[in-house]
Amino acid sequence: GTPLCGRPQSLYLQRLPETGSCRSGDLPQGFRKEERITSLRARQPVHRLFVAIDFPREVRAALSALCHGIPHAKWMAEDQFHLTLKFIGEVDGGLLQDIADTLDEIESPPFSAGIQGFGVFPPRQEPRILWAGVSGEGGLSSLHKKIDRALTETGIPPEKRNFHPHITLARLQGSP
């Protein structure tokens, strides 16, 4: 497999829209667009966070070479490939630093991982995501558990779903 650093390498931040560019699907139930905009401006910036491992350039290039052959698939850009270890969700700026400090304390020995199989989410409905599975369960699973436990102490709810290490290759809409 490809050696990966066993330490979380990236804390991805994605800001929520602060203007009228919100899509209706982004709004909490019961909010009108105008209320959501006012709500966002009235508080600290909100970030959508997840903890992920980035891959070396040669691994991203190999993944990119797999991305073809399915009509209407929206393939991920090469620089977007990552392995999510923990989805955190929306947090305000005050909690952001606590999360970063907590993640900075986590240590894990290096481990190897490799691509193992392909699949789709959701598994028993119309597929929306095409993914490549990731092996390396020992070190990878251990790191995931350490992150989940540590973030629970900062007030982030523990993950309820089983950890299924994967790399999203494409979003599917109307693909056969």
Rosetta silent file (secondary structure, phi, psi, omega in degrees, C-alpha in Angstrom):
SEQUENCE: GTPLCGRPQSLYLQRLPETGSCRSGDLPQGFRKEERITSLRARQPVHRLFVAIDFPREVRAALSALCHGIPHAKWMAEDQFHLTLKFIGEVDGGLLQDIADTLDEIESPPFSAGIQGFGVFPPRQEPRILWAGVSGEGGLSSLHKKIDRALTETGIPPEKRNFHPHITLARLQGSP
SCORE:     score description
SCORE:     0.000 S_00000001
   1 L     0.000  173.849  178.773    0.000    0.000    0.000 S_00000001
   2 E   -85.391  125.918  179.968    0.918    3.647   -0.113 S_00000001
   3 E   -67.576  134.121  177.296    2.521    4.880    3.116 S_00000001
   4 E  -122.796  146.944  174.042    0.484    7.602    4.757 S_00000001
   5 L   -68.330  134.673 -177.759    1.384    9.715    7.709 S_00000001
   6 L   -81.657    8.761 -179.821   -0.665    8.476   10.653 S_00000001
   7 L  -106.092  137.671  178.891   -1.280   12.003   11.901 S_00000001
   8 L   -57.996  125.426 -173.004   -4.278   14.010   10.676 S_00000001
   9 L   -96.708  -21.169 -173.429   -2.776   16.297    8.087 S_00000001
  10 E  -141.657  136.200  168.830   -5.594   18.659    7.225 S_00000001
  11 E  -109.785  102.410 -176.212   -8.457   20.386    8.939 S_00000001
  12 E   -77.913  135.229  177.626  -10.643   21.342    6.019 S_00000001
  13 E  -119.472  134.849  174.553  -12.691   24.495    6.387 S_00000001
  14 E  -135.814  115.166  179.649  -15.611   25.435    4.218 S_00000001
  15 E   -73.289  142.325  171.766  -17.491   28.635    4.991 S_00000001
  16 L   -76.370  154.755  178.365  -21.233   28.702    4.711 S_00000001
  17 L   -60.904  140.287  178.469  -22.630   31.395    2.444 S_00000001
  18 L  -110.429    3.001 -179.486  -23.045   34.765    4.165 S_00000001
  19 L  -126.156 -167.963 -178.158  -25.091   36.411    1.421 S_00000001
  20 L   -70.591   12.301 -178.762  -28.143   35.642   -0.655 S_00000001
  21 L   -85.001    8.332  178.761  -26.283   32.908   -2.503 S_00000001
  22 L   -62.783  139.516  169.517  -27.731   30.202   -0.244 S_00000001
  23 L   -86.560  151.786 -176.778  -29.419   27.328   -2.006 S_00000001
  24 H   -60.020  -29.876  178.990  -32.755   26.395   -0.517 S_00000001
  25 H   -67.830  -17.659 -179.483  -31.347   22.996    0.492 S_00000001
  26 H   -82.929  -10.457 -173.060  -28.812   24.771    2.773 S_00000001
  27 L   -87.036  137.297  174.393  -31.490   26.348    4.943 S_00000001
  28 L   -61.480  150.300 -178.477  -32.573   24.845    8.247 S_00000001
  29 L   -57.973  135.249  178.186  -36.156   23.643    8.221 S_00000001
  30 L    89.757   -6.311  179.134  -38.571   26.462    8.941 S_00000001
  31 L   -95.441  138.928  168.358  -36.156   29.257    7.903 S_00000001
  32 L   -90.749  159.297 -177.077  -36.863   31.575    5.018 S_00000001
  33 H   -53.093  -43.887 -177.646  -33.861   32.767    3.024 S_00000001
  34 H   -63.751  -38.761  179.444  -33.977   36.263    4.578 S_00000001
  35 H   -66.527  -39.428 -179.373  -33.974   34.854    8.139 S_00000001
  36 H   -64.190  -43.286 -179.683  -30.975   32.614    7.393 S_00000001
  37 H   -62.689  -45.939  178.102  -28.936   35.532    6.026 S_00000001
  38 H   -61.211  -42.364 -179.742  -29.701   37.663    9.085 S_00000001
  39 H   -61.828  -42.019 -179.611  -28.866   34.749   11.373 S_00000001
  40 H   -67.900  -37.661 -178.690  -25.467   34.216    9.720 S_00000001
  41 H   -73.977  -24.475 -174.524  -24.529   37.889    9.882 S_00000001
  42 L   -82.121  -10.050 -177.902  -25.529   38.214   13.524 S_00000001
  43 L  -128.026  178.966  179.137  -23.064   35.644   14.832 S_00000001
  44 L   -61.067  160.127  176.781  -19.457   34.584   14.394 S_00000001
  45 L   -57.386  143.470  179.848  -18.440   33.021   11.098 S_00000001
  46 E  -106.901  136.770 -179.287  -19.623   29.433   10.776 S_00000001
  47 E  -120.175  143.374  174.821  -17.323   26.765    9.361 S_00000001
  48 E  -103.060  115.671 -169.737  -18.165   23.344    7.967 S_00000001
  49 E  -118.412  149.945  166.176  -15.350   21.071    9.112 S_00000001
  50 E  -151.988  153.659  179.278  -13.971   17.618    8.611 S_00000001
  51 E   -99.970  132.532 -174.751  -10.668   15.959    9.445 S_00000001
  52 E  -147.411  160.267  172.149   -8.942   14.289    6.507 S_00000001
  53 E  -102.880  127.498  172.764   -5.729   12.826    5.208 S_00000001
  54 E   -84.457  157.986  179.896   -4.345   14.375    2.039 S_00000001
  55 L  -110.649  153.050  173.169   -2.495   12.175   -0.434 S_00000001
  56 L   -62.002  159.249 -176.526    0.845   12.686   -2.156 S_00000001
  57 H   -54.270  -42.621 -176.641    0.690   13.962   -5.751 S_00000001
  58 H   -67.376  -31.263  176.726    1.446   10.527   -7.265 S_00000001
  59 H   -71.418  -43.687  177.762   -1.443    8.912   -5.359 S_00000001
  60 H   -60.981  -39.385  179.026   -3.846   11.665   -6.452 S_00000001
  61 H   -64.449  -41.299  178.506   -2.677   11.204  -10.070 S_00000001
  62 H   -64.053  -40.551  177.339   -3.299    7.432   -9.859 S_00000001
  63 H   -64.511  -42.088 -179.642   -6.797    8.060   -8.467 S_00000001
  64 H   -61.041  -34.745  179.914   -7.501   10.600  -11.193 S_00000001
  65 H   -64.702  -20.255  178.489   -6.578    8.017  -13.837 S_00000001
  66 L   -81.818  -13.250 -168.850   -9.519    5.897  -12.592 S_00000001
  67 L   -89.397   79.222  176.533  -12.017    8.697  -13.154 S_00000001
  68 L  -165.721  165.641  170.415  -13.589    8.018  -16.535 S_00000001
  69 L    93.751   -1.241  176.953  -16.123    5.843  -18.293 S_00000001
  70 L  -117.258  112.216 -178.887  -19.358    6.675  -16.505 S_00000001
  71 L   -59.497  141.176  175.436  -21.619    9.035  -18.447 S_00000001
  72 L    69.485    6.383  176.773  -22.910   12.089  -16.534 S_00000001
  73 E   -74.730  140.819  174.712  -20.634   11.425  -13.549 S_00000001
  74 E   -99.872   97.727 -175.034  -19.209   14.557  -11.921 S_00000001
  75 E   -73.176  143.331  177.478  -15.629   13.442  -11.274 S_00000001
  76 L   -69.972  143.600  174.367  -13.682   14.878   -8.363 S_00000001
  77 L   -70.184  148.508 -176.429  -10.798   17.181   -9.252 S_00000001
  78 H   -54.905  -37.667 -178.290   -7.393   15.660   -8.533 S_00000001
  79 H   -77.151   -2.516  179.940   -6.642   18.197   -5.799 S_00000001
  80 H   -98.138   -7.020 -179.573   -9.895   17.285   -3.994 S_00000001
  81 L   -67.166  131.620  178.436   -9.049   13.629   -3.244 S_00000001
  82 E  -160.847  166.540  176.162   -8.787   12.962    0.492 S_00000001
  83 E  -114.540  110.609 -179.756   -9.697   10.371    3.103 S_00000001
  84 E   -74.629  126.329  177.093  -12.169   11.718    5.655 S_00000001
  85 E   -97.525  -28.816 -179.517  -11.425   10.541    9.188 S_00000001
  86 E  -159.857  123.710  170.677  -14.154   12.524   10.946 S_00000001
  87 E   -88.375  124.998 -177.749  -16.966   14.745    9.732 S_00000001
  88 E   -97.826  -43.692 -178.696  -17.469   17.482   12.319 S_00000001
  89 E    99.017 -157.592 -175.409  -20.121   19.652   10.712 S_00000001
  90 E   -83.268  128.532  175.337  -20.889   23.300   11.336 S_00000001
  91 E  -137.549  154.794  176.592  -19.068   25.079   14.160 S_00000001
  92 E   -88.385  171.387 -176.222  -18.580   28.728   15.023 S_00000001
  93 H   -58.452  -30.441 -179.539  -15.213   30.458   15.252 S_00000001
  94 H   -64.817  -38.694 -179.743  -15.012   30.009   19.026 S_00000001
  95 H   -81.794  -21.829 -177.679  -14.993   26.224   18.826 S_00000001
  96 H   -55.678  -47.488 -178.472  -12.708   26.160   15.803 S_00000001
  97 H   -66.142  -39.004  176.723   -9.547   26.866   17.820 S_00000001
  98 H   -59.887  -41.628  179.775  -10.454   24.235   20.454 S_00000001
  99 H   -65.331  -46.157  179.788  -10.849   21.655   17.685 S_00000001
 100 H   -61.108  -42.910  178.872   -7.546   22.618   16.058 S_00000001
 101 H   -63.316  -41.780  179.397   -5.729   22.438   19.418 S_00000001
 102 H   -63.115  -45.503 -179.950   -7.254   19.032   20.171 S_00000001
 103 H   -64.953  -33.132 -179.552   -6.263   17.630   16.776 S_00000001
 104 H   -64.826  -23.613 -178.634   -2.737   18.976   17.186 S_00000001
 105 L   -84.923  -13.858 -175.479   -2.298   16.758   20.277 S_00000001
 106 L   -79.145  130.799  176.220   -3.209   13.496   18.531 S_00000001
 107 L  -125.026  149.574  179.819   -0.334   11.224   17.624 S_00000001
 108 L  -154.941  142.249  176.930   -0.334    7.959   15.745 S_00000001
 109 L   -67.545  155.000  176.237    2.406    5.791   14.280 S_00000001
 110 L   -59.804  153.098  178.222    2.731    5.752   10.485 S_00000001
 111 E  -145.569  162.546  176.949    0.687    3.110    8.693 S_00000001
 112 E  -103.429  150.476  177.831    0.221    1.821    5.166 S_00000001
 113 E  -146.048  158.718  178.168   -3.015    1.920    3.252 S_00000001
 114 E  -151.268  166.483  177.481   -4.141    0.970   -0.216 S_00000001
 115 E   -75.973  132.631  179.632   -7.127    1.032   -2.536 S_00000001
 116 E  -140.787   94.662  174.955   -9.353   -1.995   -2.028 S_00000001
 117 E    81.524  171.899 -179.332  -12.490   -2.269   -4.125 S_00000001
 118 E  -135.620  158.021  178.753  -15.104    0.188   -5.299 S_00000001
 119 E  -165.463 -173.829 -179.686  -18.688    0.874   -4.342 S_00000001
 120 E  -134.312  153.528  170.043  -21.519    3.378   -4.208 S_00000001
 121 E  -117.539  144.006  -15.589  -23.481    5.274   -1.585 S_00000001
 122 L   -70.822  152.384 -172.652  -26.236    4.736   -0.710 S_00000001
 123 L   -69.741  -28.967 -174.409  -25.825    0.990   -1.148 S_00000001
 124 L  -119.427   21.779  177.841  -29.477   -0.018   -1.668 S_00000001
 125 L  -133.408 -172.233  176.753  -30.914    3.038   -3.400 S_00000001
 126 L   -62.599  123.456 -175.893  -30.137    5.062   -6.499 S_00000001
 127 L   -63.028  137.916  176.520  -26.366    5.649   -6.285 S_00000001
 128 L  -118.056  -24.190 -176.813  -25.210    9.204   -5.617 S_00000001
 129 E  -131.301  131.598  170.823  -21.517    8.670   -4.788 S_00000001
 130 E  -102.703  128.903 -176.496  -18.903    6.431   -6.420 S_00000001
 131 E  -132.716  159.147  171.726  -16.036    5.632   -4.054 S_00000001
 132 E  -107.723  128.205  178.992  -12.795    3.676   -3.823 S_00000001
 133 E   -73.018  154.761 -179.676  -12.404    1.658   -0.624 S_00000001
 134 E  -122.647  125.986  175.171   -9.284    2.044    1.511 S_00000001
 135 E   -90.559  175.768 -177.258   -7.554   -0.838    3.280 S_00000001
 136 L   108.753   34.486 -171.678   -5.233   -0.403    6.229 S_00000001
 137 H   -54.062  -38.788 -175.592   -7.840   -0.998    8.869 S_00000001
 138 H   -58.182  -69.090 -177.747   -5.469   -1.364   11.857 S_00000001
 139 H   -67.454  -38.578 -179.287   -3.690    1.998   11.937 S_00000001
 140 H   -65.342  -46.733  179.481   -6.408    3.827   10.066 S_00000001
 141 H   -64.552  -40.153  178.437   -9.170    2.591   12.337 S_00000001
 142 H   -62.221  -44.105  178.869   -7.089    3.363   15.421 S_00000001
 143 H   -63.567  -42.250  177.716   -6.464    6.917   14.236 S_00000001
 144 H   -57.766  -45.824 -179.723  -10.169    7.392   13.502 S_00000001
 145 H   -64.117  -40.463  178.369  -11.073    6.248   17.036 S_00000001
 146 H   -61.209  -44.289 -179.974   -8.470    8.562   18.619 S_00000001
 147 H   -64.197  -46.182 -178.814   -9.853   11.539   16.705 S_00000001
 148 H   -61.223  -45.382  179.340  -13.456   10.684   17.555 S_00000001
 149 H   -62.827  -47.224 -177.524  -12.653   10.252   21.276 S_00000001
 150 H   -63.624  -42.205 -178.868  -10.589   13.444   21.485 S_00000001
 151 H   -70.915  -26.924  175.658  -13.194   15.570   19.706 S_00000001
 152 H   -59.831  -35.616  179.211  -15.934   14.195   21.958 S_00000001
 153 L   -69.299  -18.580  176.143  -14.113   15.910   24.832 S_00000001
 154 L   -92.450    0.935  178.625  -14.480   19.258   23.012 S_00000001
 155 L   101.814    1.817  177.141  -18.243   18.744   22.719 S_00000001
 156 L   -81.490  126.553 -178.842  -18.376   17.232   19.222 S_00000001
 157 L   -60.726  143.877  177.503  -20.816   14.274   19.251 S_00000001
 158 L   -67.631  154.269  178.894  -19.230   10.874   18.626 S_00000001
 159 L   -69.850  131.506  179.790  -19.783    9.239   15.260 S_00000001
 160 L   -92.586  -27.077 -179.164  -22.756    6.854   15.347 S_00000001
 161 L   -83.660  155.673  174.581  -22.125    5.213   11.977 S_00000001
 162 L   -65.650  145.640  177.657  -19.461    2.597   11.376 S_00000001
 163 L   -74.803  123.339 -179.959  -16.223    3.940    9.926 S_00000001
 164 L  -125.811   87.358 -175.277  -16.044    3.043    6.221 S_00000001
 165 L   -63.244  126.337 -176.975  -12.732    4.425    4.894 S_00000001
 166 E  -156.948  164.799  175.934  -13.177    5.538    1.303 S_00000001
 167 E  -122.117  121.863  178.103  -12.222    8.168   -1.236 S_00000001
 168 E   -70.672  126.083  178.023  -15.019    9.837   -3.179 S_00000001
 169 E   -99.981  -36.357 -175.997  -14.303    9.580   -6.905 S_00000001
 170 E  -156.916  153.692  169.172  -17.518   10.981   -8.387 S_00000001
 171 E  -100.693  133.629 -173.894  -20.978   12.312   -7.694 S_00000001
 172 E  -110.343  131.442  175.032  -23.549   10.493   -9.774 S_00000001
 173 L  -141.237  107.337  178.222  -26.683   12.014  -11.227 S_00000001
 174 L    73.584   16.612  177.630  -28.584   10.019  -13.793 S_00000001
 175 L   -81.087  147.875  179.455  -25.603    7.750  -14.494 S_00000001
 176 L   -70.621    0.000    0.000  -26.318    4.169  -15.560 S_00000001
